[in-house]
Amino acid sequence: MTDSRIVVAGSLNADLTIYCERLPLPGETLHGSGFAVNPGGKGANQAVAASRLGGRVTLVGAVGRDANGEMLVASTAGAGVDVSHVRRVAEPTGVAVISVEDSGENSIIISAGANGTLSPDAMDPALFDGAGVVCLCLEVPLGTVRAAAQAGHDAGATVLLNLSPYAPVGAALAHLTDVLLVNAHEASQFLGGLDMPPADAPVADWLAAAGAFAGRGLARVLVTLGAAGSVVLDAANTAEPVVRIAPTKVVAVDTTGAGDAFTGAVAARLAAGDSLAAAARYASVAAALAATRKGTQAAYPSAAEVATATPDDETDI
């Protein structure tokens, strides 16, 4: 169990998922092989992932007064998350329309719905008292994300920002962020087109990337690289400012929500006092296990499952 509380301020979506042999081309119609309606949304997913891994989690969000909203609140609460700060509003609950091909790859379109009503005034500073980690994504209005980051910063929490789905963020939010979590494409967009090196690039290449992030006010960054693992850039770790985390290899069934499993696992381990590199190693296993099952929240592993999994060796560079 973790010692400090995690506050997740983010989205709740009903995932409308259809499974197919391959993703359709533009203008093409394909026959699907299955359909499901599941609880999702990056905020809810990250909260559930962290809770299943032992975190004490409070979720701040918004759903509609409809069946999808009831499903989402019940599912998230069932995973042990405090949902007392999830608002019910007149707007319909957010929806994600997801296509998943046999390889496990997916395409996603989201409609914000109630998530778009989550306003900065929902970020009551009292909610953040005693929090160790504040976990944020960009499926709710940017002003609300900034308000949550400010409240977390003022409370002394570690502010973890998952820059997804990508949107430009200003200097104010960047400077409130203690740990930035991005994939390689998001990192490149954030840095104005600077490509990330490959995972096994010389340390000097990754130090140059770290310098570019530092120039934007970010000293601790976790870059995920898909099947190539991830790289931790941590200026606070003077002995090892660059650490490569090898991937945990599995046969993927559905990668939907695996990134949220990774983010939630990082939040859980940071709240437990782990270093950023140790949290990333743990999250690599959690996300890989999530990809071996269909769906999002239902696929997320427990702490016991992660503990018994055997990851590949990690290599520092």
BALOBA-1460 file (C-alpha; in Angstrom, 3 decimals):
// residues 317
<rec num="1" residu="m" x="0.000" y="0.000" z="0.000"/>
<rec num="2" residu="t" x="1.125" y="3.521" z="-0.651"/>
<rec num="3" residu="d" x="1.610" y="6.078" z="2.093"/>
<rec num="4" residu="s" x="0.467" y="9.263" z="0.349"/>
<rec num="5" residu="r" x="-2.751" y="10.019" z="-1.492"/>
<rec num="6" residu="i" x="-3.043" y="10.420" z="-5.270"/>
<rec num="7" residu="v" x="-5.407" y="12.982" z="-6.770"/>
<rec num="8" residu="v" x="-6.355" y="12.381" z="-10.399"/>
<rec num="9" residu="a" x="-8.093" y="15.298" z="-12.122"/>
<rec num="10" residu="g" x="-9.300" y="14.147" z="-15.500"/>
<rec num="11" residu="s" x="-11.779" y="12.541" z="-17.833"/>
<rec num="12" residu="l" x="-14.323" y="9.745" z="-17.655"/>
<rec num="13" residu="n" x="-15.512" y="8.266" z="-20.977"/>
<rec num="14" residu="a" x="-17.680" y="5.402" z="-22.082"/>
<rec num="15" residu="d" x="-15.511" y="3.353" z="-24.469"/>
<rec num="16" residu="l" x="-17.476" y="2.072" z="-27.474"/>
<rec num="17" residu="t" x="-15.076" y="-0.537" z="-28.821"/>
<rec num="18" residu="i" x="-15.339" y="-2.592" z="-31.991"/>
<rec num="19" residu="y" x="-12.844" y="-5.340" z="-32.820"/>
<rec num="20" residu="c" x="-11.783" y="-6.018" z="-36.408"/>
<rec num="21" residu="e" x="-9.143" y="-7.863" z="-38.415"/>
<rec num="22" residu="r" x="-7.491" y="-4.592" z="-39.385"/>
<rec num="23" residu="l" x="-8.261" y="-0.882" z="-39.151"/>
<rec num="24" residu="p" x="-10.261" y="0.470" z="-42.127"/>
<rec num="25" residu="l" x="-8.725" y="2.670" z="-44.789"/>
<rec num="26" residu="p" x="-10.306" y="6.101" z="-45.450"/>
<rec num="27" residu="g" x="-13.757" y="5.570" z="-46.963"/>
<rec num="28" residu="e" x="-13.678" y="1.806" z="-46.352"/>
<rec num="29" residu="t" x="-16.289" y="-0.249" z="-44.482"/>
<rec num="30" residu="l" x="-15.248" y="-3.462" z="-42.743"/>
<rec num="31" residu="h" x="-17.065" y="-6.173" z="-40.811"/>
<rec num="32" residu="g" x="-16.213" y="-6.227" z="-37.127"/>
<rec num="33" residu="s" x="-15.698" y="-9.301" z="-34.984"/>
<rec num="34" residu="g" x="-17.065" y="-8.013" z="-31.677"/>
<rec num="35" residu="f" x="-18.338" y="-4.979" z="-29.816"/>
<rec num="36" residu="a" x="-18.229" y="-3.827" z="-26.185"/>
<rec num="37" residu="v" x="-19.116" y="-0.825" z="-24.072"/>
<rec num="38" residu="n" x="-16.556" y="-0.389" z="-21.306"/>
<rec num="39" residu="p" x="-15.608" y="2.234" z="-18.716"/>
<rec num="40" residu="g" x="-12.735" y="4.441" z="-19.830"/>
<rec num="41" residu="g" x="-11.376" y="7.976" z="-20.098"/>
<rec num="42" residu="k" x="-7.760" y="8.783" z="-19.331"/>
<rec num="43" residu="g" x="-8.490" y="10.202" z="-15.887"/>
<rec num="44" residu="a" x="-10.672" y="7.297" z="-14.776"/>
<rec num="45" residu="n" x="-8.282" y="4.766" z="-16.319"/>
<rec num="46" residu="q" x="-5.267" y="6.220" z="-14.534"/>
<rec num="47" residu="a" x="-7.171" y="6.367" z="-11.246"/>
<rec num="48" residu="v" x="-8.270" y="2.733" z="-11.520"/>
<rec num="49" residu="a" x="-4.789" y="1.581" z="-12.542"/>
<rec num="50" residu="a" x="-3.195" y="3.334" z="-9.554"/>
<rec num="51" residu="s" x="-5.840" y="2.048" z="-7.149"/>
<rec num="52" residu="r" x="-5.512" y="-1.563" z="-8.297"/>
<rec num="53" residu="l" x="-1.778" y="-1.254" z="-7.645"/>
<rec num="54" residu="g" x="-2.304" y="-0.166" z="-4.031"/>
<rec num="55" residu="g" x="-2.726" y="3.591" z="-4.332"/>
<rec num="56" residu="r" x="-5.175" y="5.670" z="-2.290"/>
<rec num="57" residu="v" x="-6.822" y="7.607" z="-5.099"/>
<rec num="58" residu="t" x="-9.317" y="10.466" z="-5.341"/>
<rec num="59" residu="l" x="-10.780" y="11.200" z="-8.795"/>
<rec num="60" residu="v" x="-12.054" y="14.675" z="-9.716"/>
<rec num="61" residu="g" x="-14.143" y="14.718" z="-12.881"/>
<rec num="62" residu="a" x="-17.588" y="15.034" z="-14.447"/>
<rec num="63" residu="v" x="-20.156" y="12.688" z="-15.998"/>
<rec num="64" residu="g" x="-23.653" y="13.135" z="-17.381"/>
<rec num="65" residu="r" x="-26.857" y="12.127" z="-15.645"/>
<rec num="66" residu="d" x="-27.179" y="9.089" z="-17.898"/>
<rec num="67" residu="a" x="-26.539" y="5.348" z="-17.953"/>
<rec num="68" residu="n" x="-22.945" y="5.758" z="-19.134"/>
<rec num="69" residu="g" x="-22.248" y="8.111" z="-16.246"/>
<rec num="70" residu="e" x="-23.661" y="5.624" z="-13.747"/>
<rec num="71" residu="m" x="-21.566" y="2.840" z="-15.268"/>
<rec num="72" residu="l" x="-18.391" y="4.895" z="-15.023"/>
<rec num="73" residu="v" x="-18.917" y="5.987" z="-11.427"/>
<rec num="74" residu="a" x="-19.794" y="2.444" z="-10.347"/>
<rec num="75" residu="s" x="-16.797" y="0.916" z="-12.118"/>
<rec num="76" residu="t" x="-14.327" y="3.442" z="-10.752"/>
<rec num="77" residu="a" x="-15.705" y="3.187" z="-7.225"/>
<rec num="78" residu="g" x="-15.619" y="-0.597" z="-7.526"/>
<rec num="79" residu="a" x="-11.867" y="-0.388" z="-8.053"/>
<rec num="80" residu="g" x="-11.491" y="1.416" z="-4.724"/>
<rec num="81" residu="v" x="-11.281" y="4.977" z="-6.035"/>
<rec num="82" residu="d" x="-12.900" y="7.831" z="-4.075"/>
<rec num="83" residu="v" x="-15.456" y="9.215" z="-6.552"/>
<rec num="84" residu="s" x="-17.152" y="11.679" z="-4.206"/>
<rec num="85" residu="h" x="-15.744" y="14.568" z="-6.274"/>
<rec num="86" residu="v" x="-17.052" y="13.337" z="-9.637"/>
<rec num="87" residu="r" x="-19.781" y="15.813" z="-10.616"/>
<rec num="88" residu="r" x="-23.050" y="14.908" z="-12.365"/>
<rec num="89" residu="v" x="-23.927" y="17.497" z="-15.021"/>
<rec num="90" residu="a" x="-26.545" y="18.084" z="-17.720"/>
<rec num="91" residu="e" x="-24.150" y="17.365" z="-20.601"/>
<rec num="92" residu="p" x="-23.996" y="13.719" z="-21.762"/>
<rec num="93" residu="t" x="-21.129" y="11.596" z="-20.508"/>
<rec num="94" residu="g" x="-17.975" y="11.677" z="-22.642"/>
<rec num="95" residu="v" x="-17.564" y="8.951" z="-25.242"/>
<rec num="96" residu="a" x="-14.603" y="7.328" z="-26.996"/>
<rec num="97" residu="v" x="-15.185" y="5.398" z="-30.225"/>
<rec num="98" residu="i" x="-12.415" y="2.830" z="-30.545"/>
<rec num="99" residu="s" x="-11.408" y="0.388" z="-33.276"/>
<rec num="100" residu="v" x="-9.017" y="-2.418" z="-32.312"/>
<rec num="101" residu="e" x="-7.362" y="-4.628" z="-34.909"/>
<rec num="102" residu="d" x="-6.151" y="-8.206" z="-34.374"/>
<rec num="103" residu="s" x="-2.574" y="-7.050" z="-33.713"/>
<rec num="104" residu="g" x="-3.831" y="-5.032" z="-30.728"/>
<rec num="105" residu="e" x="-3.295" y="-1.626" z="-32.354"/>
<rec num="106" residu="n" x="-6.151" y="0.850" z="-32.120"/>
<rec num="107" residu="s" x="-7.585" y="4.130" z="-33.352"/>
<rec num="108" residu="i" x="-9.636" y="6.378" z="-31.078"/>
<rec num="109" residu="i" x="-11.979" y="9.347" z="-31.507"/>
<rec num="110" residu="i" x="-13.266" y="11.080" z="-28.375"/>
<rec num="111" residu="s" x="-16.210" y="13.381" z="-27.732"/>
<rec num="112" residu="a" x="-15.647" y="15.361" z="-24.537"/>
<rec num="113" residu="g" x="-19.244" y="15.711" z="-23.394"/>
<rec num="114" residu="a" x="-19.371" y="16.241" z="-19.636"/>
<rec num="115" residu="n" x="-15.564" y="16.311" z="-19.460"/>
<rec num="116" residu="g" x="-15.650" y="19.685" z="-21.162"/>
<rec num="117" residu="t" x="-17.652" y="21.121" z="-18.265"/>
<rec num="118" residu="l" x="-14.997" y="20.353" z="-15.647"/>
<rec num="119" residu="s" x="-14.029" y="23.877" z="-14.650"/>
<rec num="120" residu="p" x="-11.155" y="25.310" z="-12.607"/>
<rec num="121" residu="d" x="-13.496" y="25.952" z="-9.687"/>
<rec num="122" residu="a" x="-13.795" y="22.181" z="-9.221"/>
<rec num="123" residu="m" x="-10.141" y="22.172" z="-8.117"/>
<rec num="124" residu="d" x="-10.808" y="23.068" z="-4.490"/>
<rec num="125" residu="p" x="-7.397" y="23.412" z="-2.796"/>
<rec num="126" residu="a" x="-8.725" y="21.402" z="0.157"/>
<rec num="127" residu="l" x="-8.963" y="18.345" z="-2.115"/>
<rec num="128" residu="f" x="-5.202" y="18.391" z="-2.513"/>
<rec num="129" residu="d" x="-4.258" y="18.601" z="1.170"/>
<rec num="130" residu="g" x="-2.039" y="15.655" z="2.034"/>
<rec num="131" residu="a" x="-1.703" y="14.499" z="-1.576"/>
<rec num="132" residu="g" x="1.641" y="13.038" z="-2.579"/>
<rec num="133" residu="v" x="0.988" y="12.947" z="-6.328"/>
<rec num="134" residu="v" x="-1.388" y="14.861" z="-8.605"/>
<rec num="135" residu="c" x="-1.958" y="13.042" z="-11.895"/>
<rec num="136" residu="l" x="-3.163" y="15.044" z="-14.912"/>
<rec num="137" residu="c" x="-3.955" y="14.550" z="-18.599"/>
<rec num="138" residu="l" x="-5.406" y="16.767" z="-21.346"/>
<rec num="139" residu="e" x="-8.895" y="15.315" z="-21.904"/>
<rec num="140" residu="v" x="-10.378" y="18.130" z="-19.777"/>
<rec num="141" residu="p" x="-10.068" y="21.900" z="-20.363"/>
<rec num="142" residu="l" x="-6.532" y="23.223" z="-20.185"/>
<rec num="143" residu="g" x="-7.471" y="25.915" z="-17.670"/>
<rec num="144" residu="t" x="-8.735" y="23.187" z="-15.352"/>
<rec num="145" residu="v" x="-5.482" y="21.261" z="-15.740"/>
<rec num="146" residu="r" x="-3.523" y="24.397" z="-14.815"/>
<rec num="147" residu="a" x="-5.727" y="24.965" z="-11.766"/>
<rec num="148" residu="a" x="-5.187" y="21.382" z="-10.598"/>
<rec num="149" residu="a" x="-1.433" y="21.672" z="-11.164"/>
<rec num="150" residu="q" x="-1.340" y="24.890" z="-9.168"/>
<rec num="151" residu="a" x="-3.319" y="23.348" z="-6.315"/>
<rec num="152" residu="g" x="-1.058" y="20.310" z="-6.300"/>
<rec num="153" residu="h" x="2.062" y="22.442" z="-6.387"/>
<rec num="154" residu="d" x="0.795" y="24.598" z="-3.520"/>
<rec num="155" residu="a" x="0.046" y="21.448" z="-1.501"/>
<rec num="156" residu="g" x="3.607" y="20.169" z="-1.995"/>
<rec num="157" residu="a" x="2.561" y="17.226" z="-4.174"/>
<rec num="158" residu="t" x="4.488" y="15.842" z="-7.147"/>
<rec num="159" residu="v" x="2.623" y="17.046" z="-10.244"/>
<rec num="160" residu="l" x="2.654" y="14.333" z="-12.935"/>
<rec num="161" residu="l" x="1.429" y="15.559" z="-16.337"/>
<rec num="162" residu="n" x="0.649" y="13.071" z="-19.095"/>
<rec num="163" residu="l" x="0.712" y="15.297" z="-22.187"/>
<rec num="164" residu="s" x="-2.048" y="13.348" z="-23.934"/>
<rec num="165" residu="p" x="-3.947" y="13.905" z="-26.116"/>
<rec num="166" residu="y" x="-1.356" y="16.433" z="-27.191"/>
<rec num="167" residu="a" x="-2.117" y="20.127" z="-26.950"/>
<rec num="168" residu="p" x="0.259" y="23.094" z="-26.642"/>
<rec num="169" residu="v" x="0.782" y="24.052" z="-23.006"/>
<rec num="170" residu="g" x="2.191" y="27.331" z="-21.821"/>
<rec num="171" residu="a" x="5.180" y="28.039" z="-19.651"/>
<rec num="172" residu="a" x="3.027" y="28.353" z="-16.530"/>
<rec num="173" residu="l" x="1.830" y="24.731" z="-16.668"/>
<rec num="174" residu="a" x="5.280" y="23.459" z="-17.645"/>
<rec num="175" residu="h" x="6.843" y="25.124" z="-14.613"/>
<rec num="176" residu="l" x="4.182" y="23.626" z="-12.320"/>
<rec num="177" residu="t" x="4.939" y="20.142" z="-13.660"/>
<rec num="178" residu="d" x="7.380" y="18.028" z="-11.656"/>
<rec num="179" residu="v" x="7.311" y="14.991" z="-13.973"/>
<rec num="180" residu="l" x="6.300" y="15.113" z="-17.644"/>
<rec num="181" residu="l" x="5.199" y="11.823" z="-19.227"/>
<rec num="182" residu="v" x="5.145" y="11.796" z="-23.030"/>
<rec num="183" residu="n" x="5.544" y="9.416" z="-25.931"/>
<rec num="184" residu="a" x="8.128" y="10.180" z="-28.606"/>
<rec num="185" residu="h" x="5.633" y="11.923" z="-30.900"/>
<rec num="186" residu="e" x="4.264" y="14.111" z="-28.116"/>
<rec num="187" residu="a" x="7.802" y="14.942" z="-27.013"/>
<rec num="188" residu="s" x="8.683" y="16.057" z="-30.529"/>
<rec num="189" residu="q" x="5.576" y="18.253" z="-30.730"/>
<rec num="190" residu="f" x="6.296" y="19.783" z="-27.330"/>
<rec num="191" residu="l" x="9.867" y="20.598" z="-28.352"/>
<rec num="192" residu="g" x="8.923" y="22.190" z="-31.663"/>
<rec num="193" residu="g" x="9.730" y="19.251" z="-33.923"/>
<rec num="194" residu="l" x="12.899" y="17.951" z="-32.244"/>
<rec num="195" residu="d" x="12.932" y="14.184" z="-32.804"/>
<rec num="196" residu="m" x="13.645" y="11.904" z="-29.867"/>
<rec num="197" residu="p" x="16.685" y="9.614" z="-30.209"/>
<rec num="198" residu="p" x="16.161" y="5.845" z="-30.390"/>
<rec num="199" residu="a" x="16.159" y="4.046" z="-27.044"/>
<rec num="200" residu="d" x="19.686" y="2.716" z="-27.528"/>
<rec num="201" residu="a" x="21.192" y="6.008" z="-28.701"/>
<rec num="202" residu="p" x="24.383" y="7.245" z="-27.019"/>
<rec num="203" residu="v" x="23.825" y="8.926" z="-23.684"/>
<rec num="204" residu="a" x="24.976" y="12.235" z="-25.165"/>
<rec num="205" residu="d" x="21.979" y="12.228" z="-27.524"/>
<rec num="206" residu="w" x="19.569" y="11.737" z="-24.644"/>
<rec num="207" residu="l" x="21.342" y="14.378" z="-22.569"/>
<rec num="208" residu="a" x="20.767" y="16.785" z="-25.448"/>
<rec num="209" residu="a" x="17.064" y="15.929" z="-25.348"/>
<rec num="210" residu="a" x="17.094" y="16.452" z="-21.586"/>
<rec num="211" residu="g" x="18.634" y="19.862" z="-22.153"/>
<rec num="212" residu="a" x="15.838" y="20.776" z="-24.559"/>
<rec num="213" residu="f" x="13.235" y="19.844" z="-21.954"/>
<rec num="214" residu="a" x="15.147" y="21.754" z="-19.284"/>
<rec num="215" residu="g" x="14.963" y="24.792" z="-21.524"/>
<rec num="216" residu="r" x="11.188" y="24.534" z="-21.249"/>
<rec num="217" residu="g" x="11.368" y="24.303" z="-17.439"/>
<rec num="218" residu="l" x="11.207" y="20.506" z="-17.106"/>
<rec num="219" residu="a" x="13.969" y="18.672" z="-15.258"/>
<rec num="220" residu="r" x="12.267" y="15.261" z="-14.950"/>
<rec num="221" residu="v" x="10.787" y="13.637" z="-18.060"/>
<rec num="222" residu="l" x="9.681" y="10.098" z="-18.851"/>
<rec num="223" residu="v" x="9.603" y="9.334" z="-22.598"/>
<rec num="224" residu="t" x="7.773" y="6.168" z="-23.633"/>
<rec num="225" residu="l" x="8.925" y="4.495" z="-26.838"/>
<rec num="226" residu="g" x="6.346" y="1.760" z="-27.432"/>
<rec num="227" residu="a" x="7.921" y="-1.614" z="-28.118"/>
<rec num="228" residu="a" x="11.380" y="-0.101" z="-27.442"/>
<rec num="229" residu="g" x="10.594" y="0.603" z="-23.767"/>
<rec num="230" residu="s" x="11.092" y="4.017" z="-22.226"/>
<rec num="231" residu="v" x="13.793" y="6.461" z="-21.179"/>
<rec num="232" residu="v" x="13.945" y="8.406" z="-17.924"/>
<rec num="233" residu="l" x="15.536" y="11.846" z="-17.988"/>
<rec num="234" residu="d" x="16.064" y="12.978" z="-14.413"/>
<rec num="235" residu="a" x="18.351" y="15.913" z="-13.681"/>
<rec num="236" residu="a" x="17.774" y="15.300" z="-9.954"/>
<rec num="237" residu="n" x="19.584" y="11.969" z="-10.306"/>
<rec num="238" residu="t" x="23.096" y="13.291" z="-10.863"/>
<rec num="239" residu="a" x="24.615" y="9.795" z="-10.813"/>
<rec num="240" residu="e" x="22.315" y="8.514" z="-13.596"/>
<rec num="241" residu="p" x="20.526" y="11.381" z="-15.351"/>
<rec num="242" residu="v" x="19.564" y="9.063" z="-18.237"/>
<rec num="243" residu="v" x="18.160" y="5.581" z="-17.617"/>
<rec num="244" residu="r" x="16.787" y="3.283" z="-20.315"/>
<rec num="245" residu="i" x="13.972" y="0.969" z="-19.270"/>
<rec num="246" residu="a" x="13.798" y="-2.155" z="-21.419"/>
<rec num="247" residu="p" x="10.330" y="-3.215" z="-22.609"/>
<rec num="248" residu="t" x="8.388" y="-6.002" z="-20.943"/>
<rec num="249" residu="k" x="7.630" y="-8.319" z="-23.848"/>
<rec num="250" residu="v" x="4.158" y="-9.832" z="-24.150"/>
<rec num="251" residu="v" x="1.754" y="-10.878" z="-26.892"/>
<rec num="252" residu="a" x="-0.547" y="-7.858" z="-27.180"/>
<rec num="253" residu="v" x="-4.287" y="-8.430" z="-27.497"/>
<rec num="254" residu="d" x="-5.530" y="-4.864" z="-27.023"/>
<rec num="255" residu="t" x="-3.275" y="-1.865" z="-26.402"/>
<rec num="256" residu="t" x="-6.201" y="0.464" z="-25.626"/>
<rec num="257" residu="g" x="-5.528" y="2.127" z="-22.288"/>
<rec num="258" residu="a" x="-2.089" y="0.585" z="-21.837"/>
<rec num="259" residu="g" x="-0.580" y="4.075" z="-21.699"/>
<rec num="260" residu="d" x="-2.996" y="4.973" z="-18.918"/>
<rec num="261" residu="a" x="-2.000" y="1.810" z="-17.057"/>
<rec num="262" residu="f" x="1.598" y="2.992" z="-17.353"/>
<rec num="263" residu="t" x="0.752" y="6.484" z="-16.074"/>
<rec num="264" residu="g" x="-1.328" y="5.173" z="-13.178"/>
<rec num="265" residu="a" x="1.445" y="2.791" z="-12.194"/>
<rec num="266" residu="v" x="4.018" y="5.607" z="-12.229"/>
<rec num="267" residu="a" x="1.726" y="7.681" z="-10.008"/>
<rec num="268" residu="a" x="1.252" y="4.787" z="-7.581"/>
<rec num="269" residu="r" x="4.968" y="4.128" z="-7.225"/>
<rec num="270" residu="l" x="5.912" y="7.809" z="-6.923"/>
<rec num="271" residu="a" x="3.321" y="8.090" z="-4.139"/>
<rec num="272" residu="a" x="5.005" y="5.095" z="-2.492"/>
<rec num="273" residu="g" x="8.339" y="6.927" z="-2.541"/>
<rec num="274" residu="d" x="10.041" y="5.203" z="-5.484"/>
<rec num="275" residu="s" x="12.522" y="6.992" z="-7.707"/>
<rec num="276" residu="l" x="11.304" y="7.934" z="-11.176"/>
<rec num="277" residu="a" x="13.385" y="5.160" z="-12.761"/>
<rec num="278" residu="a" x="12.026" y="2.532" z="-10.343"/>
<rec num="279" residu="a" x="8.476" y="3.745" z="-10.993"/>
<rec num="280" residu="a" x="9.037" y="3.465" z="-14.751"/>
<rec num="281" residu="r" x="10.377" y="-0.094" z="-14.431"/>
<rec num="282" residu="y" x="7.297" y="-1.093" z="-12.468"/>
<rec num="283" residu="a" x="4.976" y="0.691" z="-14.891"/>
<rec num="284" residu="s" x="6.523" y="-1.140" z="-17.846"/>
<rec num="285" residu="v" x="5.314" y="-4.437" z="-16.382"/>
<rec num="286" residu="a" x="1.861" y="-3.113" z="-15.461"/>
<rec num="287" residu="a" x="1.224" y="-1.668" z="-18.922"/>
<rec num="288" residu="a" x="2.447" y="-4.813" z="-20.673"/>
<rec num="289" residu="l" x="0.123" y="-6.994" z="-18.610"/>
<rec num="290" residu="a" x="-2.785" y="-4.669" z="-19.411"/>
<rec num="291" residu="a" x="-2.147" y="-5.132" z="-23.151"/>
<rec num="292" residu="t" x="-2.597" y="-8.904" z="-22.875"/>
<rec num="293" residu="r" x="-6.344" y="-8.528" z="-22.169"/>
<rec num="294" residu="k" x="-9.253" y="-6.894" z="-23.976"/>
<rec num="295" residu="g" x="-10.670" y="-3.617" z="-22.702"/>
<rec num="296" residu="t" x="-9.188" y="-0.937" z="-20.507"/>
<rec num="297" residu="q" x="-9.956" y="-0.861" z="-16.777"/>
<rec num="298" residu="a" x="-10.949" y="-4.530" z="-16.634"/>
<rec num="299" residu="a" x="-7.550" y="-5.384" z="-18.119"/>
<rec num="300" residu="y" x="-5.507" y="-3.568" z="-15.483"/>
<rec num="301" residu="p" x="-3.379" y="-5.814" z="-13.263"/>
<rec num="302" residu="s" x="-3.285" y="-5.984" z="-9.493"/>
<rec num="303" residu="a" x="-0.159" y="-5.353" z="-7.467"/>
<rec num="304" residu="a" x="0.134" y="-9.108" z="-6.904"/>
<rec num="305" residu="e" x="0.075" y="-9.781" z="-10.655"/>
<rec num="306" residu="v" x="2.785" y="-7.221" z="-11.322"/>
<rec num="307" residu="a" x="4.888" y="-8.642" z="-8.493"/>
<rec num="308" residu="t" x="4.785" y="-12.157" z="-9.954"/>
<rec num="309" residu="a" x="5.502" y="-11.094" z="-13.544"/>
<rec num="310" residu="t" x="9.068" y="-11.427" z="-14.785"/>
<rec num="311" residu="p" x="10.243" y="-8.433" z="-16.837"/>
<rec num="312" residu="d" x="13.273" y="-8.332" z="-19.099"/>
<rec num="313" residu="d" x="16.408" y="-6.905" z="-17.534"/>
<rec num="314" residu="e" x="16.602" y="-3.121" z="-17.444"/>
<rec num="315" residu="t" x="19.753" y="-1.473" z="-18.736"/>
<rec num="316" residu="d" x="21.185" y="1.852" z="-17.685"/>
<rec num="317" residu="i" x="22.976" y="3.884" z="-20.342"/>
